[in-house]
Amino acid sequence: MTDPAAPHILIVDDARDIREPLGQYLRKQGYRTRLAADAAEARAAVEEGAFALVVLDVMMPGEDGLSLCRWFVARGGPPVILLTAMADETDRIVGLELGADDYLVKPFNPRELLARIRAVLRRAPPAPLTVGTGRRRFGGWTHDLEARTLRHGDGRAVSLTSGENRLLSIFLDRPRAVMTRATLLDLTEGREAKAYDRAIDNQISRLRQKIEDDPQNPALLITEWGRGYALAADVEGAA
């Protein structure tokens, strides 16, 4: 079963023998996918939900991929990887000038497309998360964002540093979603900050010392090996 927090990719191609196998391949790689056979289906899909990236064929009947790419860029995203024919150098140049993030020439190896998807997603800013305000409950604890405190149902109370407070708030915004170190760094420090991956590990270690019954075997802030960290608890508002 695909992780509901996995990046959602829209594949737009009028060739069924390309889009369907490609959708299956990307799902096996851990992504969520949605398929569209033309620009109209793609626009409808975007109106219904958010996507992390679009894989877009240039040559389609009706509205072509370059026109649709222009529409995506005008809306502020998501990033676009164009699929172009070998001879269409002009289309590749125009697509990049319109704001496409990358292109791949048909026929292509799905593994190369996967590598390009991963590279574009690493460059793209993460989807904005709204840090909650007020007080929220999770795993027996109540978090007060403004006071930077945690209080347990058994009466324990702890104070948080500003960094710990911000990091915990991000996890509370997306319970059970796995987030990479890079994503957490972007959200806590900003993309331009001179931070490093271990800074996140250190903050999470300190948080575990404060909220876990056994910090060596965490049950709330868990590690998903090879992927990142997640809050393994439901979150609800507190009066």
N, C-alpha and C positions, 0 to 999 in steps of 0.2 A: 504493500500500500504506500502510495506517494505521500510524503510529509506535507501536510496542509500549509506549512510555513515555507516550503520550497519555492524558489523563484518560478513565476508563472510566465511561460513563453507562448507568444502567439505566432503561429506559422501560417503565412499567407502565400498560397501557390495554387494556381488553377489545375496543376497536374496532380491528380489523385495518387498516381504511383510514386510521387515524390513526397507530398505532404503527409500521407498516412504512415509510410515506413519511417519517415523522419520523426513524426510525433511519437511513435512506438520506441524508437531508439532513445530519444531524449527522456522519455518517461523511465526507461530502464536505467538511465544515468542519474535519476533522482529529481528530475524537473517535473513540474506540472505543465501540461500543454493544452492549447486550444487550437483547433484547425479552422481555417477560413479559405474558401475556394475563390473569393474575389474581394474587391475593395468594399463592396456593400456589406458582406459578412464581417469583414474586419472592423469596419466602423461600428457595426452593431455590437460586436464583441467588446470593443473598447468602451462603449457607452454602458455596458453591463458590469464591467469589472476592470481592475488595474492589472497591468502586465509589467514584468521586469524588463522585457526585451521583445522585439519583433524580428522574426526572420521573414524577409519580404522579397518575393520574386518581382523582377522588373517587368518582364513581358507577360502581361495578362490581358485577356479580352476586356473590353469596356475601359474603365479607369485603370491606367497602368500603375506600376509600382512607384514610379517617380512622383506622380501626382499624390499618391497616398503617403509617400515618404514626406513630402512637403506638408501634408496635413498633420502628420505625427509631430514633426518639428515645430509647427506653428502652435501646437497644443502644449509644447514643453516636454515632449517625450512620449513614450519610452524610447530608449536607444534602439537603433535599427541596423540590422545587418542585411545588405542587399545580396540577392542571388542573381547573377547576370550571365548572359551567354558569352562564349569565348570571344566573339567578334565585336561585342558591343562596348568598346573602350570608351566611346563618348558617353554612354549611359553611366558607366562607372564613375567617370569624372564629374558628370552632372550630379549624380547621386551624392557624392562626397561634398560637392559644393552646396547642395541643398541641406546638408547636415547629417547624412547617414554616418554611422560610426565605423563601419567596415563593409567590405564586400567579399564575395566568394564567387569564383567562376564555375559554372556548370560544365561538365559533370564534376562533382566534388566528393571527397571522402568524408563521411559523417564525422569521423574522428577529428578532422581538421575544423569542421564547423563547430564541434564541441569545444575545441581549444579556443576558437575565436569568441564563442559565446562567453566562456569563462573569463577571457581577457577583457571583453567589453564590460561585463558585470563588475569586475574588479575596479575598472576605471570609473564606472558610473556612481554617482552619489547614492547612498542608501535611501530608501523611501522614508520620508519624514515621519517621525513618531511623535505623538503628542504626549509629553510627560504629564501624567495626571496630577491633579492638585488635591488638597485635602487629605483625608485619611482612608487607607485601604487595608483590608485584612487578607492574610495569606498564611497558610500553614501554622495557624495558632498565634501568629504575630499580627499586630496592628502598626502600620507605618504612617507616621505623620510627616508629610513632606516639608511643611513650613517649619516645624519644630526640629526637624532632622533627628527624630527619635523613633525607636521601636519599643513596643511594649507587648509582652507575652501574656496569654490568658492566665498563666500561673503567677503573674505579678512581676516577673523579671522585666527590667527596663534597661535599654542601652542607648548611648548616643552615637551618632554617625558623623564622620567627617563630611565635608561638602562633596568630595569625590565619591565616597561610598553612597551618600544620599542620592546623588545623580545616577550612579550606576544601578542601584536598586530600583529607582523609579523607572528606568528603561526596561528592566526585566518585568516589573509589574505592569507596564504598558502592553507587553506581549508575552503573557504566561504561556509556557510550554513551547514557545518558538525557539529554535536553535539559532543563535547568533554567533558569527565568527569573531575572532579577536579584532580583525580589521574593521568590521561593522561597529563593534563596541567602542573602538578607539575613535572612529569618526563621530559617533554620537556623544561621547563624553568629552573628547578633547578637541574635535574639529580636524578636518583633513589636513590643515596646514600646521597643526601642532607638532612639535618635535618630540613625539612620544614613541614608545616602542612596545612590541607585543607583550613583553613580560610585565609591563605596567598594569595591564588588565589582569593577568594571572595573579599579581600581588594584591590588587584590590579585591578580587574575588576570594582569595585566601583569607584576607582580613574580614571580609563579610561573613565567610563561613565560620570563623572563630566566634562571631557574635550571634549567629542565628541557628547554627547546626547543633544538634545534640551530640553528634560525633563528627567533628570537622574532617577527620580522615576518611570517613565514609559518608559524604554528604547526601542528604535526601531531598533538599530544597534547591540549592544551586548546584546542578549536576553538570558533569562533563560528558559531552557526546564526542567520543574519541574520533579525531580526524575531521571534526566539523565545527565544534565550538562549545558554547555553554547555553544552558536553558534553565528557567525557573520551573521546577516540576511541581507546581501547585496552582490551584484555582485562585482567582483574585476577585474580591467583591468590595464595594464601597462600605465605609464605616461611618456611622453617625458621629 
